[in-house]
Amino acid sequence: MLALAMMGGSVMVFSMQKITFLAIVTLLTACAQNPATGGSMFTLVSQQQELAIGQASANYDLKTFGMYRPQSPITRYVTNLCDRLWNVSEMAGRPNQCILLDNPEFNATATPGYITVYRGLLPYVSSEAELAAVLGHEAGHNNARHIAQRQTAHTLLNTAILVGVIAAGQQGASQQAVDGGVQAAQQIGRAGLMTYSRANELEADALGQRYMERAGYDKRESVNMVRGMLAKTAYMRQLATALNGGEDPGDQRSIFSSHPATPDRIAQAAKLAGEPDGSVRLPAGITPATTQNDPQGRKRYLEMLDGTTFGPARKFGIAGKDYLALPRFRQLLALPQGFTLTHGGGEGPDPNRGWEKAEENPGYWQGAHPQSGTTFELELFQARQGINPGALMEQLFRPFEDGGLQKLQLGDTVAYTGALAEKWGGNKRIRAIGFSLPHQNAIGIITITFTNAQQQAAYEGGFLKAMQNSQTLTEGQADKYQPLVIKTFTAATGDSIVRHAQKVPTGALQDELFRALNNLQPNQTLQVGQVYKTIADPNR
């Protein structure tokens, strides 16, 4: 039986018997026992190919973000702990490099030969044992060769597409039917790939618990680690709702989600390890990695964490309680009370905003004022020849209402502003502001979106009045602005969550952020003598 397929512009003739024979040979030669999982695994990717994948990923990360303070105590602490977890694993003899990346996202990743911890993960981890759970989990991904399995799944997906084309062609189907077969094969292959990834996550959890114990950590602390993820996820959901004007953005997960739901992982972790109770329980013959007066390594971890940067890297800006400092652009934007800001983008060129080089791209800022449902966005454009803020605003937003653009004083900077309705209908109202940033030949465009005309009338005047206190910074003033940092404190008699949350230098969602930082549930309070985390603003 023969079949035809177009490959690279030429027609190739396939024998179905030959395809079957080659598939059997491939299956026999690609199966091997995995020493970490103890089971047979099928992969079409060699270890050399895996390492090449890991190297490429690490090179991209380091070029895009860079390492976080390579010689700092926290970096040495994280990488040393990572090495300890790796050295008790089944693949200890294989190369592995640990990286603390200067990335503010809440994440850690594993690629062959590398375990990468994002700086943004550390503030939401509360002990050395919890960090060991994260690192053990990532080591589990590498030792189970999950990247190789995923790559193999992609290869098999392409094969499924080819078989779908062949099958349809042999039936004398129309081109439309052939295309439908291809799409069905893609759907089946993609669903199988992502479902398998869910299993990968649970398998990595189990392996991570094994490595925790071998390294001297109570594996039950992995349950607290996953609960911390749930607390962080809840805070991020609240922030996303605020950034969406107070409307719940809905469940962002799909049937192709590559991670299991956090409650599933909590149940799995507790089933495998048991519930943590504050003690240390290890198999016979294992020496604890922590001391009796610090059984989970909480004090040791928080001591190392103290002073670590919180939020985006300094080159992108610093968001305080009532300001946004852009040292690179020598601009300080004064903001109304009640706004909380978050940074996005900045990971590569952005030609749409004129940033042709990745290292020049400043990204963008978003903000939310939960009390009113108002949202804020700042975009930064490279100023093109002959384009001033007013002209750029006309290109982006035209037509404006109320007589078009008007001048607005932002401190010592003359800006342009205009009002307009939401372009796609609805009740939302927008106030746009454009201003020059001559130090970097750039233009800033702010859009403030109100939920309706009544909210605009109630809040717009106060917002604009606050922003008039903005100012251009001298080089010396700009150099003094430093990022927010994590600070630790010991709870004293009379301390409360409310009291410390009010000091968090964000304009909103302070209580929610403080609880997420410390994995505090709604019914929990501060315990006298316990060490906790908060955020400090060195500029105030």
Phi, psi and omega in degrees: 000129182244155176217153180248145175210145177273123179228115176060029176092354179241154180272129178246139180257126182246138168265126181297324177296321181293320178299315180298316181297314180296323179296319180295316179299317180297317180299318182292322184275342184262358179267136178205159179277137178264122183293339180281314183270338181081358182250170176281144178228148180251123178212144176259007185250126178282164178296326177295320177294322176302311182298326177294321176298313180298319180297316180297318179295316180296319179299319179296313181299315183292324178290323184281317187245323185081163176285151176275114175034076189308328183260009183283155179302320183293323179293315178297321180297312182295313183292324177295317178296320178300315179298321180297318178295318181295322185288348175258006181269171182291339183254026186303332181282351181267154184295141176205129179240134179259135183232133169259108188271140179278063181236126185282359182288154178275094186193160168212145184225159175231126170231154186309122180089357184216142166237121185244124176255129176276138179306323183294348176284323192301320181298339184259004172261139189245000179198165176296323180295321177294319177296322176299325177296318178297310183294322177296321177300314181293322175299324177299319177302313183292318183290329175279356178057048182292326177298316179298320179294319179294319179297320176298319179299321177297318179298316179293329176299315179297322177296320179298322178296315180298315179298322178298320178295315181299313182299316180294320180296322181292335180275001181070028184287159176289167178299324178297319179293321177299315179300321178297321177296321177298314181297320178296318179298320178298316180297314181297314181296319181292318179297318178297320180298312185286327175297319178299325179295326175300317178297324177302317182298316180292324178294319178295325175300314182295317178294321179300320177296322178299314183289327175303310182298316181299328181273358175098023179243142178290119184295343179296338179292346175296334177294317177296324178299314181291325176295325175297323175299320179296319179296317178296319179298320179297318178296316181296327177293319178295319178294318179298322177296317179296318179292344178261023177073024179091358179263131178299124182289355180087170180288115183279349180285152177231178179295346179259018178302134183272356178235143177289158177300141183303318177304325177297319181290324176298314180298318180295315181297316180293324179295320182282323190250331188095166182281135177291145180229013180093345178269179176241121180238118183229156175297157179301138177090353179265128179274129179300142178276351182241174182260167182296325181274001176213065193299329178258003182071027182293311182297316182297317180295312183293329176297320178289324183289331185306126180094358180288142180301138174242131179095191185294162176299153185304326184298339180270339180128171181230124179255119176255196185292325183220028180204161170228113180263132177240080185304321181299326181262001180054048182226135174242116178262121175277136183237155176293156174296145174100359177265139169242137188243153175217147183257147177217165178075200179084013184252062180128177180297153176223077184298335179296332177254008175091005181263097185281336181251140183301319184291347179267340187292117181273357183071204182216165178239140173238149180218161180220143175241085189304328183300323184251349185080008180281143176238160187225140173218136175241121173248144182243123183246143169287127183287120177274159183302129177083002181252122175251174182305318181297317180295321179295320178296322177298322178293321187278324194237343188314140006267149174266157178263179173055044175085012176084206184287145176230159179276146180220134180270116173257085185064240180265013181246132175275122181244172176240145181217152178204154180251147178204161177270160177300128187296326185265024178087186182091183186261357186292147179238145186234136170246119180254141180226131177236140182208156181273148173233077191296335183299327179244018181049054185230168177230132175259134177238118178254134171238124176251120185250123179259149183293330179196177183295326180295317178294323177298316180296326183283326190244337189300316182301316179293322179296312182294324178297318179296320183289342177292349177271009176295162180206153171278136183262146170285169178300319179295319178295318180297321182296335183282341182284126182235156182295160171297154182226157172279132175234148179249155177211157177259124183296133178250170178302131180092350177292149179217161177297318181301315182299314183283328178295325180297338181272350179296126188280051169238154185280348183202167179056034182291316180298317181296319180292317180299317179295320179295320179301323186252009180051049181262123179281163184305330183266003182266152177233171177287138179259126181303132180090348179276145178269134181231169179250148170214184180241136180240147178252106181290352182266359181232000000 
